[in-house]
Amino acid sequence: MRQASFVTKLGSTAELRPGAPDVILASEPTLGATLRTKGRFYFLCEVARQHGTSSGSDIAREVADLARQEYYYDLSAGIEVSLRKALRQANRRAAQRLRDQRGRLTLHCACAVVVNNELYAARIGEAHVFLVRRARLFLPGDEPGELADFVHRTTTREAPSLGSVADVLPDVWRQSVEPGDTLILAAGALTEGLGAETLKNAAVTLHPRAAAEHVHNRAVADGVVGSVAALFVEISSSTAAAARVMPEPEMTREPTEVVIADTIRTRVDSLWRKRPRLGEAIGAAAAPATKAVGKTVAVGFELMPRRAPPLPRHVDNARDRSRRQRRAASLLAVGLLAVAGVIGAVAYRDYQGNRVVGDYQLALLSIDSDMSAAQHSLDRSPPDTEAARTRIEHANATLAVAARSPAADQARVAALREQIGVLDDRASGVVVDLAKTTGPDGQAVAPGAKPTALIGNVNGLYAADPGSGRLWRIFGDPSIARPVLVKGAAGVGAPHQVASQGEVLYAVDDADHVWRAEGNNVADVTPSDPVWKSVDAFAVFLSNLYVLDTTSGQVWKHESPDGAHFDRPPQGYLAELLPAGAGRSLAVDSDLWIVTTQGEVVRERRLTTSFSATRVDFQPKWKGQPIKPTAVQAIDAQRAIYFLDAGARLVVQMTRDGNEIARFALPPNLPEPSAFYVSEGSRTIFTIHGSKVVATELRA
């Protein structure tokens, strides 16, 4: 089987800090034979410590060049042997050069080779080699082909730094690569200062060059001490690769029926060539019979009765002849006029029919052209959603006209309408349509889905859907939806509110029961003595349950003795009650945030000497037209708070002191959003429009 062909995109911090002593070396051979046998060579040499000397850059460059030269020099050995030999030579050279430095200079190195669809990696010292696959960060494992999570690493290298031991035998890790993988070579100081999670997020969300620049800027901003060298290598499949060996054409035999037909045709041709002699013989044999038949026919004609002689006719005059001519001309004119009318009617009907069919076919061609243009606009990087939206709207208008045509094929119209809907959802950023979620039998699981609440954590998005009676988990790429809670299972009602604390989920159903879901365990944690009259919104913060009861205008707080249940007596958390029916949305961080039905933002804070919260003056400073918030999100781990204006289809980012930062418009062609969640980690705004979950980019 032919091996897959890959192309790489590189990004490094070498160009961002020209005066840095670190060396980043990327060698990609131009000869196809060398590329197939030895592959691409990447080397990072980190100058970790340099006191009283400026020769670190020269030594690092000499070590890197020697490692590359030794690797490509030996053509007879395998990749693993060549790489280990090159690193041993580089370590010996570093040991020789560092002996004169007397401990003033310390080097670390990381090396990787990509050959066809395999990756070989090794390191000496504190430098790291990472592999990012499907948004997860891996380290070289203990065995070939083993992937180890960075957070579970247990192995170290034999030498603390490059050249510290005169002779070292480095471990070489081998792993197959896939399209979409990203290889990261990073200095130990950079990994220690920023954390491996920052490197992974940069590799997943950015182009390699942009990722390198982002990591460099973060290191400078955070004051990372030491080397900040990093190399990002993105691996993708090559679409222009061709097969190197074409199969030989197969020998085909003619079918049996062809052979039989050729034999019959040959025999008929041989008989046809003898046709002159056959014709003469047949004519001589048939001559007597022909003569007898001719005489018989002549006798028959003689026996037939003869016609009576014609009587003399009256001689016509000129007037009679003229009258007959005029009558014949009139009848001929009437006949010609009738025939012309029939032909005209038939021609006009055919013209109208052909015109209708032609207009319908032209409309279909226009729709296909608009769909192709919209698809092309969405496939761009970045996608041109405005141009795609224009094409989709034109295609919808053309399809509405074409559907009313007498020549319309309703099955084709329905298929085109569905294809346009898919493009429309893609242009609008629709992640998943819960009403179209299907089960193993291919049938819709929740045709009446209409979520009302949305939250997210590290495991994905969670949507409370009272319409279908489910609590959905939305995850993966492409996104899929699976139910976490189902109405009727284990006594659960229809969930209409959802909150989270870490990886633990809390949901409130239509019976005002509070359910706790952690992993596969679901438990009813409703307080034993609830005093609320309605649960219009709720939140869980520091293992405490906060319930917004708009009927009484109070927020009830339930403390948890064990972090899982809420059995302690509730207490009214607001010193000043809200008007009845005024509360709409609730969020809790260090303060209490409430959005009322009138679009007012109420901020409550509990002082250290009080058991209840009092109102804090909060005046939003809008940059543009004031909005009317319908929902609020305030998470203590996020740097900003967010407000949703469903009527204006806007999400506003704001500081906690009331200064507006930015506004983000939601798709105008979808229904009003019923809930939202903002993920600052993925830079995405998730909103619910009817049964659809939509993702909008949170631009800086």
LUMBARO-667236 format. One line per 5 residues: number of its first residue (from 1); their letters; for each residue x, y, z of C-alpha. Coordinates in steps of 0.001 Angstrom, whole numbers, plus 500000, padded with zeros to 6 digits. Layout:
# residues N
NUM) a) X/Y/Z  ...
END
This chain:
# residues 700
1) mrqas) 500000/500000/500000  501323/503442/499084  502289/505513/502104  500586/508826/502760  502375/512002/501663
6) fvtkl) 502644/514884/504136  503524/518565/503994  504634/520696/506933  504113/524281/508093  506765/525761/510379
11) gstae) 506821/528523/512943  509682/529362/515317  510811/532085/517688  514244/532348/516026  513199/535298/513837
16) lrpga) 511513/537088/516768  514700/537322/518921  517682/537715/516549  520155/538246/519391  519145/535183/521415
21) pdvil) 521883/532530/521820  519422/529632/521236  519606/527733/517942  516588/526348/516069  517446/524238/513039
26) asept) 514906/522903/510501  516221/520883/507566  513813/519747/504845  515682/518106/501894  514788/519204/498385
31) lgatl) 515756/515863/496800  512909/513360/496764  515188/510385/497475  516692/512035/500560  513261/513151/501746
36) rtkgr) 511882/509595/501489  514857/507854/503121  516069/510364/505749  513060/512682/506122  512854/516112/507716
41) fyflc) 515269/516968/510564  514380/519439/513368  516782/520413/516164  516492/522875/519076  519473/523750/521279
46) evarq) 518600/525720/524425  521255/527878/526098  519900/527626/529627  522666/529423/531540  525408/531757/530323
51) hgtss) 527455/533545/533026  530571/535492/532183  530770/534247/528575  529226/535066/525174  530200/531904/523335
56) gsdia) 526929/530048/523978  525486/530874/520551  528627/529654/518724  528752/526380/520639  525007/525780/520174
61) revad) 525307/526449/516424  528312/524112/516131  526493/521338/518005  523342/521721/515869  525269/521678/512565
66) larqe) 527252/518633/513672  524060/516743/514624  522455/517469/511240  525623/516562/509313  526085/513266/511181
71) yyydl) 522427/512320/510705  522365/512830/506937  525909/511450/506439  525199/507817/507288  522903/506454/504553
76) sagie) 523234/502752/505394  521872/502752/508949  518243/503055/509965  516596/506255/511161  516787/505346/514841
81) vslrk) 520452/504343/514659  521416/507434/512654  519582/509772/515039  521118/508186/518145  524582/508322/516572
86) alrqa) 524140/512005/515611  523055/512960/519148  525986/511054/520685  528427/512923/518427  526750/516235/519315
91) nrraa) 526982/515379/523035  530706/514552/522739  531394/517814/520908  529420/519759/523527  531372/518034/526322
96) qrlrd) 534682/519036/524681  533650/522653/524212  532013/523045/527639  535073/521671/529465  536789/525040/529011
101) qrgrl) 533743/526978/530232  534063/525520/533765  530336/525391/534468  529471/528860/533150  527360/527494/530278
106) tlhca) 524568/524898/530199  522945/523444/527076  519830/521325/526503  518616/519896/523205  515507/518356/521647
111) cavvv) 515481/516643/518256  512798/515178/515970  512759/513509/512551  509650/513066/510372  510110/510290/507771
116) nnely) 507108/509464/505574  504374/508811/508163  506613/508170/511207  508042/510456/513867  511333/509831/515723
121) aarig) 512073/512049/518721  514775/512311/521367  516027/514876/523863  518929/515452/526242  518434/517697/529240
126) eahvf) 515421/519853/530049  514226/520644/526498  510908/519013/525582  509348/517320/522579  505536/517397/522456
131) lvrra) 502987/515913/520053  499574/517604/519861  496912/515249/518524  493182/515936/518563  493632/518876/520968
136) rlflp) 495563/516718/523486  499194/517101/524507  501456/514036/524559  505048/513270/525493  507275/510467/524197
141) gdepg) 506389/507316/526084  508577/504555/527501  507966/502264/524514  507817/502886/520721  504331/503961/519673
146) eladf) 503316/504874/523253  501634/508229/523860  501897/509628/527388  499936/512610/528693  502113/515490/529858
151) vhrtt) 500376/515620/533228  501153/511902/533837  504828/511961/532823  507092/509739/534908  510303/509432/532856
156) treap) 513447/511597/532731  516511/511564/530500  519811/509978/531497  521823/513228/531319  520802/516456/533103
161) slgsv) 522105/518601/530214  523893/518363/526876  527608/517666/527362  527418/517123/531113  528184/513420/530590
166) advlp) 530953/512526/528154  529045/509624/526602  525280/509252/526765  522919/506859/524949  519692/508807/524367
171) dvwrq) 516316/507101/524044  514673/507432/520621  510904/507403/520569  509004/506327/517460  505377/507099/516722
176) svepg) 503225/507184/513574  501893/510626/512607  498500/511601/511259  497262/514598/509279  496470/517412/511707
181) dtlil) 499206/516540/514241  501464/519339/515505  505036/518737/516702  506436/521144/519311  510107/521476/520311
186) aagal) 510311/523821/523312  512949/524996/525747  512631/523796/529319  512514/527352/530709  509638/528234/528370
191) teglg) 507663/525135/529362  508286/525800/533054  507390/529498/532779  504227/529346/530641  503098/525776/531142
196) aetlk) 502525/523109/528557  498827/523986/528330  499685/527369/526790  501811/525657/524122  498971/523230/523354
201) naavt) 496350/525995/523053  498593/527987/520717  499209/524928/518525  495518/524011/518355  494088/527477/517636
206) lhpra) 496779/529260/515603  498941/528883/512512  502503/527734/513445  504019/531162/512783  501255/532907/514724
211) aaehv) 501608/530316/517514  505334/530990/517822  504740/534742/517948  501966/534323/520530  504144/532145/522781
216) hnrav) 507043/534618/522494  504810/537567/523418  503352/535671/526377  506819/534789/527617  507932/538426/527409
221) adgvv) 504751/539661/529105  504979/537089/531925  508688/537735/532472  509896/534204/531778  513526/533841/532878
226) gsvaa) 515780/531883/530535  515313/530597/527030  511981/531097/525229  512928/529082/522111  510129/527064/520497
231) lfvei) 509500/525395/517144  505991/524489/515892  505656/521976/513026  502122/521369/511698  501735/518153/509664
236) sssta) 499011/517925/507016  498280/515598/504107  499493/516519/500646  496655/516759/498116  499066/516837/495146
241) aaarv) 500723/513487/495833  500592/510997/492923  501134/507255/492769  504742/506352/491963  504030/502944/490380
246) mpepe) 501185/502475/487938  499727/498951/487668  500298/497068/484418  497254/496848/482137  495343/493634/482597
251) mtrep) 494983/491212/479644  491319/490999/478709  489594/488186/476804  486727/488829/474455  483390/487494/475706
256) tevvi) 482064/484214/474321  479068/485877/472617  481429/488162/470655  483413/485138/469371  480199/483321/468292
261) adtir) 478887/486433/466495  482157/486885/464593  482028/483231/463448  478458/483564/462117  479314/486850/460369
266) trvds) 482311/485209/458614  480187/482327/457271  477420/484663/456012  480013/486779/454191  481406/483682/452427
271) lwrkr) 477896/482785/451179  477176/486351/450063  480237/486350/447818  478629/483478/445838  475345/485412/445226
276) prlge) 475641/485830/441337  475540/482050/440689  472759/481527/443215  470645/484227/441525  470969/482679/438069
281) aigaa) 470020/479237/439350  466943/480543/441178  465838/482551/438101  466105/479513/435771  464140/477327/438210
286) aapat) 461351/479912/438689  460884/480818/434950  458113/478198/434190  456166/479077/437317  456404/482804/436510
291) kavgk) 455002/482289/433014  452054/480196/434309  451180/482777/436967  451238/485595/434420  448779/483779/432088
296) tvavg) 446442/483029/435039  446306/486705/436062  445560/487792/432464  442624/485337/432216  441255/486661/435511
301) felmp) 441298/490246/434295  439409/489205/431125  436633/487524/433181  436002/490690/435298  432829/492768/434365
306) rrapp) 433436/495764/432133  432427/499373/433039  429461/500947/431116  430366/503524/428515  430185/507155/429804
311) lprhv) 427124/509276/428863  427663/512638/427220  427900/515501/429751  426538/519029/429601  429123/521439/428329
316) dnard) 430385/523805/431119  430367/527507/430533  432824/530109/431919  430489/531134/434746  430244/527604/436149
321) rsrrq) 433972/527051/435910  434658/530385/437714  432164/529500/440460  433784/526143/441049  437233/527705/441152
326) rraas) 436132/530340/443695  434465/527666/445840  437599/525505/445775  439804/528503/446583  437546/529482/449492
331) llavg) 437511/525956/450876  441278/525741/450484  441743/529088/452246  439493/528023/455125  441371/524735/455430
336) llava) 444725/526473/455341  443534/528972/457971  442327/526149/460240  445566/524220/459834  447574/527402/460486
341) gviga) 445536/528039/463654  446097/524507/464929  449814/524692/464135  450075/528105/465819  448276/526869/468934
346) vayrd) 450509/523832/469158  453633/525929/468553  452620/528508/471185  451888/525775/473709  455266/524178/473025
351) yqgnr) 456922/527590/473282  455276/528261/476626  456164/524796/477878  459765/525087/476713  459998/528550/478218
356) vvgdy) 458712/527336/481593  461096/524383/481559  463961/526619/480419  463283/529188/483148  463143/526399/485718
361) qlall) 466427/524906/484505  468081/528338/484526  466838/528862/488088  468364/525545/489132  471669/526498/487470
366) sidsd) 471605/529852/489283  470924/528093/492594  473794/525642/492012  476098/528561/491148  475103/530458/494301
371) msaaq) 475621/527354/496449  479056/526717/494924  480065/530355/495479  478820/530233/499081  480709/526979/499672
376) hsldr) 483876/528547/498231  483491/531620/500455  483054/529422/503538  486091/527287/502614  488376/530318/502628
381) sppdt) 490714/531008/505513  489297/533026/507196  485765/532310/505901  483983/535171/504101  480623/534793/505800
386) eaart) 479210/538064/504419  479692/536976/500801  478368/533503/501626  475308/535032/503313  474560/537137/500202
391) rieha) 474753/534073/497955  472574/531997/500284  469870/534674/500428  469851/534940/496612  469639/531135/496336
396) natla) 466684/531059/498760  464825/533741/496791  465459/531943/493480  464361/528614/494945  461097/530146/496223
401) vaars) 460287/531290/492677  461370/527981/491100  459222/525956/493536  456071/527639/492111  456922/526636/488523
406) paadq) 454647/524000/486844  457809/522156/485790  459198/522033/489342  460353/518685/490711  459318/518872/494342
411) arvaa) 461802/516181/495401  464644/518177/493837  463319/521394/495386  463234/519750/498831  466794/518449/498378
416) lreqi) 468042/521902/497334  466234/523521/500250  467946/521100/502637  471374/521775/501063  470836/525534/501324
421) gvldd) 469819/525049/504955  473079/523199/505649  475081/526047/504074  473009/528599/505993  473735/526815/509267
426) rasgv) 477434/526693/508438  477523/530406/507569  475671/531168/510808  478104/529037/512844  475596/526343/513852
431) vvdla) 477429/523700/515897  474576/521200/516208  470801/521105/515689  469323/519199/518626  466008/518686/516805
436) kttgp) 467872/516684/514131  469856/514510/516539  469291/510881/515539  469631/507615/517403  471106/504262/516305
441) dgqav) 467972/503535/514247  468373/506781/512281  465159/508302/513748  465073/511740/515361  465607/511500/519128
446) apgak) 464225/514926/520050  462097/516474/517269  460630/519014/519725  463955/520147/521204  464016/523734/522500
451) ptali) 466836/524341/525058  466515/527146/527597  469858/527056/529465  473508/526538/528473  476758/525999/530419
456) gnvng) 480211/524663/529603  483212/523030/531234  486246/521008/530180  484032/518101/529056  481967/520159/526583
461) lyaad) 478720/522135/526490  475588/521205/528439  472112/522361/527353  468959/521968/529443  466117/521111/527052
466) pgsgr) 462630/520932/528616  461108/520540/525123  462571/517053/524687  463017/516352/528402  466803/515965/528210
471) lwrif) 470032/517459/529478  472366/517344/526453  476144/517077/526371  477638/518576/523175  481235/517636/522387
476) gdpsi) 483643/516521/519650  484626/517844/516223  482315/517589/514371  480029/518156/517321  477670/515433/518493
481) arpvl) 474990/515538/521198  474326/512823/523757  471793/512930/526644  473085/513083/530229  469675/513221/531941
486) vkgaa) 466453/511907/530372  462964/512654/531607  461449/509616/533307  464786/507871/533986  465549/507501/537721
491) gvgap) 462702/509913/538545  464194/512855/536637  461764/515444/535274  462282/517717/532282  465474/519762/532950
496) hqvas) 465069/523503/532377  468087/524956/534258  471732/523818/534404  474854/524932/536288  478308/523496/536901
501) qgevl) 481078/523511/539469  484235/522154/537903  483296/518883/536206  480167/518375/538359  476788/519287/536830
506) yavdd) 473659/520477/538594  470238/520583/536908  466749/521682/537959  463734/519886/536418  460120/520990/536014
511) adhvw) 459306/519578/539470  461917/521955/541034  464141/519026/542000  467903/519598/542004  469942/516775/540390
516) raegn) 473692/516267/540683  475523/514456/537829  479167/513430/538136  480461/510880/535652  477812/508155/535406
521) nvadv) 476350/508905/538864  473097/510873/539124  471686/511839/542516  468755/513923/543783  470301/516650/545999
526) tpsdp) 467175/518742/546506  467263/520388/549963  465075/518637/552486  463246/521857/553395  463076/524055/550282
531) vwksv) 461334/527359/550939  461361/528738/547432  458143/529060/545467  459735/528927/542019  463197/528276/540542
536) dafav) 463632/530868/537793  467446/530694/537860  470101/529108/540049  473874/528902/540452  476406/526822/542408
541) flsnl) 479452/528625/543799  481954/527256/546354  479620/524253/546973  476765/526636/547891  473407/526608/546094
546) yvldt) 471832/529952/545139  468194/529921/543940  466494/532969/542369  462837/532944/543456  461082/535692/541491
551) tsgqv) 457755/534980/543168  459104/536069/546557  461813/538371/545139  464507/536589/547182  467694/534638/546464
556) wkhes) 467872/531599/548758  471280/530292/549773  471802/526636/550773  475185/525694/552197  476615/522195/551705
561) pdgah) 478159/520328/554645  479903/517728/552449  480251/519478/549069  477550/517290/547515  474237/517749/549388
566) fdrpp) 472377/520864/550575  470772/519783/553846  471438/522881/555966  468531/525311/556506  468231/527952/553776
571) qgyla) 468756/531649/554386  467475/534675/552503  470574/536139/550897  469226/539544/549832  468833/542213/552474
576) ellpa) 466477/544140/550153  463957/542014/548246  463402/542408/544519  459939/543286/543205  457819/540199/542589
581) gagrs) 458419/538776/539124  461387/541098/538427  464282/538593/538482  465283/536929/535217  468932/535752/535238
586) lavds) 471432/534972/538015  475236/534635/538147  477559/534293/541152  481287/534938/541436  482585/536883/544415
591) dlwiv) 479419/539005/544009  475813/538268/543105  474653/539467/539641  470958/539653/538751  469355/540800/535495
596) ttqge) 465725/541908/535826  462914/541708/533294  463292/545467/532744  466931/545049/531630  468405/546399/534907
601) vvrer) 471672/544934/536240  471658/544429/540037  474944/543740/541847  474788/542404/545421  477756/541877/547756
606) rltts) 478011/540334/551225  480159/542200/553705  482328/540283/556169  480197/541338/559126  476852/540439/557557
611) fsatr) 475035/537226/556657  473117/538854/553789  474113/540754/550662  473460/544430/550047  473228/546213/546736
616) vdfqp) 476395/547737/545265  476184/550682/542915  476765/549442/539357  476379/551832/536437  477184/550328/533002
621) kwkgq) 479152/552651/530741  477987/551712/527233  480112/552663/524238  477153/552762/521883  473396/552516/522159
626) pikpt) 472435/551199/525624  471326/547567/525535  468619/545738/527448  470288/542644/528980  468296/539447/529206
631) avqai) 471012/537181/530687  474358/537563/532499  477477/535384/532833  479971/536046/535632  482610/533373/536316
636) daqra) 485336/534052/538876  488017/532481/536637  487224/534802/533712  488569/538305/533425  485298/539872/532230
641) iyfld) 481547/539530/532591  479155/539120/529666  475597/540238/528962  473146/538911/526342  470619/541197/524646
646) agarl) 468288/538705/522940  466179/541343/521174  469171/543129/519636  471053/539818/519124  474160/541149/520875
651) vvqmt) 476661/539839/523420  478501/542594/525335  481852/542086/527092  482325/544310/530139  484704/544780/533041
656) rdgne) 483416/544252/536540  483544/548009/537218  481050/548661/534391  483269/549647/531442  482197/548137/528119
661) iarfa) 485011/546334/526249  483423/545060/523041  480172/544046/521362  479637/540903/519305  476763/540562/516841
666) lppnl) 474887/537254/516618  473450/535813/513349  470441/537957/512352  468716/535217/510317  468132/532898/513291
671) pepsa) 465460/533187/516022  466193/535208/519148  468719/533513/521442  467306/531931/524577  470625/531336/526418
676) fyvse) 474370/531843/525971  477762/530786/527286  481145/532455/526617  484367/530387/526631  487409/532637/526921
681) gsrti) 489725/529642/526515  488421/528769/523041  487528/532420/522239  483974/531402/521346  480448/532606/522173
686) ftihg) 477863/529791/522234  474189/530748/521887  470934/528801/521565  468509/529770/518781  465454/527535/518834
691) skvva) 466891/524011/518633  470280/525098/517245  473517/525735/519136  475546/528449/517370  479244/529351/517807
696) telra) 480405/532955/517241  484056/533978/517363  485067/536067/520385  487423/538412/518567  490056/540310/520534
END
